[in-house]
Amino acid sequence: MTQVIEAPEAAATPVAIEPRILERREEVARQHRRKRVRVAATVGAVVLVVAAVWGTLHSPVLAARHVTVIGAIHTGTGPVVAAVGLTGQPLVDVNPGRVAARVEALPWVARATVARHWPDDITVTVVERAPAAVVESPGHGAVLVDGRGHVLSSAQEAAPGTPVLVAPVATGRPGSVLGPAAAPGLSVLAAVPPLLQRRVEQVAVGADGDVSLALTGHVGVTLGPAVELPAKFEALLSVLVDVPPTAPDVIDVTVPDAPAVGPPPPPVSRVTRIAPTTPVVPLGAGGRAPQMRPAGGGPS
């Protein structure tokens, strides 16, 4: 029988490391530690700077204190400043869009632009609506409106010569909008040519949407529906130039290619401010009704 005798393991002999390698390892470790210190210092400095900037921007030194208002002729500075709503808010926290929206809620304001100026000033530039007519509504009073029907103020602020719009609508408080029944009259007001603007005293909208005008000199105009307005006003100007009325007359331009002139209708028992209109008479094959005379000729 063969016996196997294992040889004892030799003890591990430590491997000697060159001093230069040890020095290099220590240097690398030191560099890593220095790098971590630099990164930490940089982050700390950034945090301190950000905190300092945030604190400065939100300090009372940079709070919004002054409001400069431009263009608020009818609105006035006070209502605009109140709409801005400054209460010592930090200027950096002022949202120009939200401030502009609050200012644009004022009746006269069509558009508002808000700009911040350091250290403590806000400038609000206002574009106001242009008044177009005075609207009278029984039981609701008379108000001043713009060309889109926005109620601006009471009629007391209307300039002399502002035309009157009569329509089957109820007027509301400043900031509201007229009902759709006023739309034909507003369309006519917007289409009046410059040569006629000073002559228009009243625009009346009937229950059926037909429109008539009252001009200076006791001249009434029947426009009919608020369509083909450029052609109708061109025909009206031609009649006023070529056949100027010498007495109270009504000019019918419902059909722009065939304008006609006739006497105003007889007065009615109740008083209205609606411009005179011609009687509704069917047209025959030969032209307009007998009580009207063609604008270009003598009486029929």
C-alpha positions in Angstrom: 0.0 0.0 0.0 1.4 3.3 -1.1 1.1 6.3 1.3 1.0 9.7 -0.2 2.5 12.4 1.9 1.6 16.0 1.0 4.2 18.6 1.2 3.5 21.5 3.5 2.5 24.7 1.8 5.1 27.4 1.6 4.4 30.5 3.6 3.3 33.5 1.4 6.2 35.8 0.9 5.2 39.5 0.9 5.7 41.3 -2.4 7.7 44.4 -2.0 6.2 47.6 -3.7 8.4 50.2 -5.1 8.4 53.4 -3.2 7.7 55.4 -6.4 4.4 53.5 -6.9 3.4 54.1 -3.3 4.1 57.8 -3.7 2.1 57.9 -6.9 -0.9 56.2 -5.3 -0.8 58.6 -2.4 -0.6 61.6 -4.8 -3.6 60.3 -6.7 -5.6 59.9 -3.5 -4.6 63.5 -2.4 -5.8 64.9 -5.8 -9.1 63.1 -5.5 -9.6 64.6 -2.0 -8.7 68.1 -3.2 -11.1 67.8 -6.1 -13.9 66.8 -3.8 -13.2 69.8 -1.6 -13.2 72.2 -4.7 -16.5 70.8 -5.9 -18.1 71.1 -2.5 -16.7 74.7 -2.1 -18.0 75.6 -5.6 -21.5 74.2 -4.9 -21.6 76.0 -1.5 -20.6 79.3 -3.2 -23.3 78.9 -5.8 -25.9 78.2 -3.2 -24.8 81.2 -1.2 -24.9 83.5 -4.4 -28.4 82.2 -5.3 -29.6 82.7 -1.8 -28.2 86.2 -1.7 -29.7 87.1 -5.1 -33.1 85.7 -4.1 -33.0 87.5 -0.8 -32.1 90.8 -2.6 -34.8 90.5 -5.2 -37.4 89.8 -2.5 -36.2 92.4 -0.2 -38.1 95.7 0.4 -35.4 97.5 -1.5 -36.7 96.0 -4.8 -40.4 96.1 -4.0 -42.8 97.7 -6.6 -43.7 101.1 -5.3 -44.4 103.3 -8.3 -46.8 103.0 -11.2 -46.5 105.1 -14.3 -49.7 105.2 -16.4 -49.7 106.2 -20.1 -52.7 106.7 -22.3 -55.5 106.5 -19.7 -57.3 109.6 -20.8 -60.9 108.6 -20.1 -60.0 105.8 -17.6 -57.9 108.0 -15.3 -54.8 107.0 -13.4 -56.5 106.0 -10.2 -58.5 103.1 -11.6 -55.5 101.8 -13.4 -53.3 101.9 -10.3 -56.1 100.2 -8.4 -56.3 97.4 -11.0 -52.5 96.9 -10.9 -52.9 96.2 -7.1 -49.5 97.1 -5.7 -49.1 96.1 -2.1 -45.3 96.2 -1.7 -45.0 93.1 -3.8 -41.4 92.3 -4.9 -40.9 93.5 -8.4 -39.6 90.2 -9.5 -42.9 88.5 -8.5 -45.0 91.0 -10.6 -46.5 89.0 -13.5 -47.0 91.5 -16.4 -49.5 89.4 -18.2 -51.8 89.1 -15.2 -51.5 92.8 -14.4 -52.4 93.6 -18.0 -55.5 91.4 -17.8 -56.7 93.2 -14.7 -56.3 96.6 -16.4 -58.0 95.4 -19.6 -61.1 94.6 -17.5 -61.7 98.3 -17.1 -64.5 99.5 -19.4 -62.5 102.0 -21.5 -59.4 99.9 -21.9 -58.9 97.9 -25.1 -55.3 96.9 -24.6 -52.8 97.2 -21.8 -49.0 96.6 -21.8 -47.1 96.3 -18.5 -43.3 96.7 -18.2 -41.1 96.4 -15.0 -38.3 98.9 -14.4 -35.8 98.3 -11.7 -35.6 98.9 -8.9 -39.2 99.7 -8.0 -41.3 101.0 -11.0 -44.0 99.6 -13.2 -45.2 101.3 -16.4 -48.7 100.6 -17.8 -49.4 101.7 -21.3 -53.1 101.8 -22.1 -54.9 101.9 -25.5 -58.5 103.1 -24.9 -61.6 102.2 -26.9 -62.9 104.9 -29.3 -66.5 106.0 -28.5 -68.9 105.5 -31.4 -72.4 106.3 -30.3 -74.8 107.1 -27.5 -77.4 104.3 -26.9 -80.7 105.1 -25.4 -82.8 102.4 -23.7 -86.0 103.3 -21.9 -85.8 102.4 -18.3 -82.0 101.8 -18.5 -80.7 105.3 -19.3 -78.3 106.4 -22.0 -74.8 105.1 -22.3 -71.7 105.6 -24.4 -70.5 102.6 -26.5 -67.6 101.8 -28.8 -67.9 100.4 -32.3 -68.2 96.8 -30.9 -70.9 97.6 -28.5 -68.8 97.7 -25.3 -70.5 100.0 -22.8 -67.9 102.6 -21.8 -69.7 105.0 -19.5 -72.9 107.1 -19.1 -73.8 109.3 -21.9 -72.8 112.4 -19.9 -69.2 111.8 -21.2 -70.2 111.8 -24.8 -68.6 114.5 -27.0 -70.9 116.9 -28.8 -72.0 115.5 -32.1 -71.8 111.9 -31.1 -74.5 110.0 -33.1 -77.4 108.3 -31.3 -78.0 104.6 -31.8 -81.5 103.4 -31.3 -81.9 99.7 -31.2 -84.1 97.1 -29.5 -81.6 96.3 -26.8 -81.2 97.0 -23.1 -78.2 98.9 -22.0 -76.0 97.6 -19.1 -73.4 98.9 -16.8 -70.0 100.0 -18.0 -68.0 97.0 -19.0 -71.0 95.1 -20.4 -71.7 94.5 -24.1 -74.8 95.4 -26.1 -77.0 92.5 -27.3 -76.8 91.2 -30.9 -79.8 93.3 -32.0 -77.5 96.4 -32.0 -75.1 94.7 -34.5 -76.7 96.1 -37.7 -76.5 99.7 -36.3 -72.9 99.2 -35.2 -72.0 97.9 -38.7 -73.5 100.9 -40.3 -71.7 103.3 -38.0 -68.4 101.6 -38.8 -69.1 101.9 -42.6 -70.1 105.6 -42.6 -67.7 107.4 -45.0 -65.7 110.3 -43.6 -67.6 112.8 -45.7 -70.9 111.8 -43.9 -69.6 111.3 -40.4 -70.4 114.8 -39.2 -73.9 114.7 -40.7 -75.1 111.5 -39.0 -77.3 112.4 -36.0 -79.0 109.1 -35.5 -78.8 105.4 -36.5 -82.0 103.4 -35.9 -82.4 99.7 -36.0 -85.9 98.3 -36.4 -87.2 95.1 -34.9 -86.6 93.4 -38.3 -83.0 94.5 -38.4 -83.5 97.2 -41.1 -81.5 100.4 -40.5 -82.3 104.0 -41.1 -80.4 107.2 -40.6 -81.2 110.8 -39.6 -78.9 113.3 -41.1 -78.5 117.0 -40.4 -80.9 119.2 -42.4 -83.9 117.0 -41.6 -82.9 114.3 -44.1 -83.8 110.7 -43.5 -82.1 107.7 -45.1 -83.5 104.3 -45.5 -80.7 101.7 -45.8 -82.7 98.5 -45.3 -80.6 95.5 -44.2 -77.0 96.2 -43.2 -75.6 94.7 -46.3 -73.9 96.2 -49.4 -73.1 99.2 -47.2 -70.3 100.6 -49.4 -72.6 100.7 -52.4 -75.5 102.2 -50.4 -73.3 105.0 -49.0 -71.9 105.7 -52.5 -75.4 106.0 -53.8 -76.4 108.3 -50.9 -73.4 110.6 -51.5 -74.3 110.7 -55.2 -77.9 111.8 -54.3 -76.7 114.4 -51.8 -74.3 115.9 -54.4 -76.4 115.6 -57.5 -79.9 116.2 -56.1 -79.4 117.8 -52.7 -82.7 117.8 -50.8 -84.2 121.3 -50.4 -86.9 120.2 -47.9 -87.3 117.4 -45.3 -86.9 114.3 -47.5 -86.2 110.6 -47.2 -83.5 109.1 -49.4 -84.1 105.4 -50.0 -80.9 103.5 -51.0 -82.2 100.0 -50.1 -81.5 99.2 -53.7 -78.2 101.0 -54.3 -78.5 101.0 -58.1 -81.9 102.7 -57.9 -81.9 105.4 -55.2 -85.1 107.4 -54.7 -86.1 110.5 -52.9 -89.5 111.1 -51.3 -91.3 113.0 -48.5 -91.0 111.8 -44.9 -93.9 109.7 -43.5 -96.5 111.5 -41.5 -95.8 111.9 -37.8 -96.9 109.2 -35.5 -98.8 109.8 -32.2 -96.0 108.7 -29.9 -92.6 110.4 -29.8 -89.6 108.4 -30.8 -86.0 109.2 -31.8 -86.0 106.8 -34.7 -85.0 108.3 -37.9 -87.9 108.8 -40.5 -88.4 105.9 -42.8 -90.3 105.5 -46.0 -93.5 103.4 -46.2 -93.0 99.8 -47.2 -94.5 99.7 -50.7 -93.9 96.8 -53.1 -92.0 97.8 -56.2 -93.9 97.5 -59.5 -92.5 96.5 -62.9 -92.0 100.2 -63.8 -89.7 101.0 -60.9 -90.2 102.5 -57.5 -93.5 103.3 -55.8 -95.5 106.4 -56.9 -94.8 108.5 -53.8 -91.0 108.3 -54.4 -89.2 110.1 -57.1 -86.0 108.7 -58.7 -82.9 110.6 -57.5 -81.9 111.5 -61.0 -85.2 113.0 -62.3 -88.3 115.1 -61.5 -91.4 114.0 -59.8 -93.2 111.0 -61.3 
